[in-house]
């Protein structure tokens, strides 16, 4: 059985269009990255660019102003839950990293924060 070259050409074109569509969809929504972070790693990321992050000084002020909430989060599971200001990726810009040991810790942290930002500062959750 001989496959025509027009069929192969059409199949390759459709495959390329599908790949480009999936790539655009992922670039705009981070759907697959979010799914991997959530399901496989039990992490949460904000996926913001450096330009979208607040200054490191502003993040420091928010953390300092809300020490009671920070301590409440750290007390979820002392020694296995922590809070860091992360400015390692974007010089002069920062976010907050909450790390934890179990999924139950994460759920409790999310209940305390109860939103997509910690007093206006983007945060990430990382299962360690």
C-alpha positions as CSV (number, residue, x, y, z in Angstrom):
1,X,0.0,0.0,0.0
2,X,1.5,3.3,-1.1
3,X,0.7,6.5,0.9
4,X,0.4,9.6,-1.2
5,X,2.7,12.5,-0.6
6,X,-0.2,14.9,-0.3
7,X,-1.5,12.8,2.6
8,X,1.8,12.9,4.4
9,X,2.1,16.7,3.7
10,X,-1.4,17.3,5.1
11,X,-0.7,15.1,8.2
12,X,2.6,17.0,8.9
13,X,0.9,20.4,8.4
14,X,-1.9,19.4,10.8
15,X,0.6,18.1,13.3
16,X,2.6,21.3,13.2
17,X,-0.5,23.4,13.6
18,X,-1.5,21.3,16.6
19,X,1.9,21.7,18.2
20,X,1.9,25.4,17.7
21,X,-1.6,25.7,19.1
22,X,-0.6,23.7,22.2
23,X,2.5,25.8,22.6
24,X,0.5,29.1,22.4
25,X,-2.1,27.7,24.8
26,X,0.6,26.7,27.3
27,X,2.4,30.1,27.0
28,X,-0.7,32.0,27.8
29,X,-2.2,29.7,30.5
30,X,0.7,27.7,32.0
31,X,-1.9,24.9,32.1
32,X,0.6,22.0,31.9
33,X,3.1,23.6,34.2
34,X,0.4,24.3,36.8
35,X,-0.9,20.8,36.6
36,X,2.6,19.3,37.0
37,X,3.3,21.7,40.0
38,X,0.0,20.9,41.6
39,X,-0.3,17.2,41.0
40,X,3.2,15.9,40.9
41,X,5.1,18.3,43.2
42,X,2.3,19.6,45.4
43,X,3.6,23.2,44.7
44,X,2.0,26.4,43.8
45,X,3.6,29.1,41.7
46,X,2.4,32.5,40.6
47,X,4.3,32.4,37.2
48,X,4.9,36.2,37.2
49,X,7.7,37.8,35.3
50,X,10.4,39.8,37.2
51,X,8.8,43.0,35.9
52,X,5.5,42.0,37.6
53,X,7.0,41.4,41.0
54,X,7.1,44.0,43.7
55,X,10.4,45.5,45.0
56,X,12.4,43.5,47.5
57,X,12.0,46.5,49.9
58,X,8.2,46.4,49.6
59,X,8.1,42.6,50.2
60,X,10.2,43.2,53.3
61,X,7.8,45.8,54.6
62,X,4.8,43.6,54.1
63,X,6.5,40.6,55.9
64,X,7.6,42.9,58.7
65,X,4.1,44.4,59.1
66,X,2.4,41.0,59.2
67,X,4.7,39.1,61.6
68,X,1.7,37.8,63.5
69,X,0.5,36.0,60.4
70,X,4.0,34.8,59.5
71,X,4.4,33.3,63.0
72,X,1.0,31.7,62.7
73,X,2.1,30.1,59.4
74,X,5.4,28.9,60.9
75,X,3.5,27.4,63.8
76,X,1.5,25.1,61.5
77,X,4.2,22.6,61.8
78,X,7.3,24.1,63.6
79,X,10.6,23.0,61.9
80,X,8.7,21.7,58.8
81,X,7.1,25.0,57.7
82,X,9.0,28.2,56.9
83,X,8.8,31.6,55.2
84,X,11.4,33.3,53.0
85,X,11.7,36.4,51.0
86,X,13.0,35.2,47.7
87,X,15.0,37.8,45.6
88,X,17.4,35.2,44.1
89,X,15.9,35.1,40.6
90,X,15.1,38.8,40.0
91,X,17.6,41.4,41.4
92,X,15.7,44.1,43.3
93,X,12.4,42.3,43.0
94,X,11.0,39.6,45.3
95,X,8.2,37.3,46.3
96,X,7.4,35.3,49.3
97,X,8.2,31.6,49.5
98,X,6.3,29.4,52.0
99,X,7.7,25.9,52.3
100,X,6.2,23.0,54.0
101,X,6.6,19.2,54.6
102,X,3.2,17.8,53.9
103,X,0.1,18.5,51.9
104,X,-1.9,19.0,55.1
105,X,0.6,21.7,56.0
106,X,0.0,23.4,52.7
107,X,-3.8,23.3,53.2
108,X,-3.4,25.0,56.6
109,X,-1.1,27.6,55.1
110,X,-3.5,28.4,52.3
111,X,-6.3,28.7,54.9
112,X,-4.3,31.3,56.8
113,X,-3.4,33.3,53.6
114,X,-6.8,32.9,52.0
115,X,-6.1,34.5,48.7
116,X,-3.8,34.7,45.7
117,X,-1.4,37.1,47.4
118,X,-0.1,37.7,50.9
119,X,-1.2,41.2,51.7
120,X,-0.7,42.2,48.0
121,X,2.6,40.3,47.6
122,X,2.7,37.3,45.2
123,X,3.7,34.1,46.9
124,X,4.8,30.5,46.1
125,X,4.2,27.3,48.0
126,X,6.9,24.7,47.9
127,X,6.7,21.2,49.2
128,X,10.1,20.2,50.6
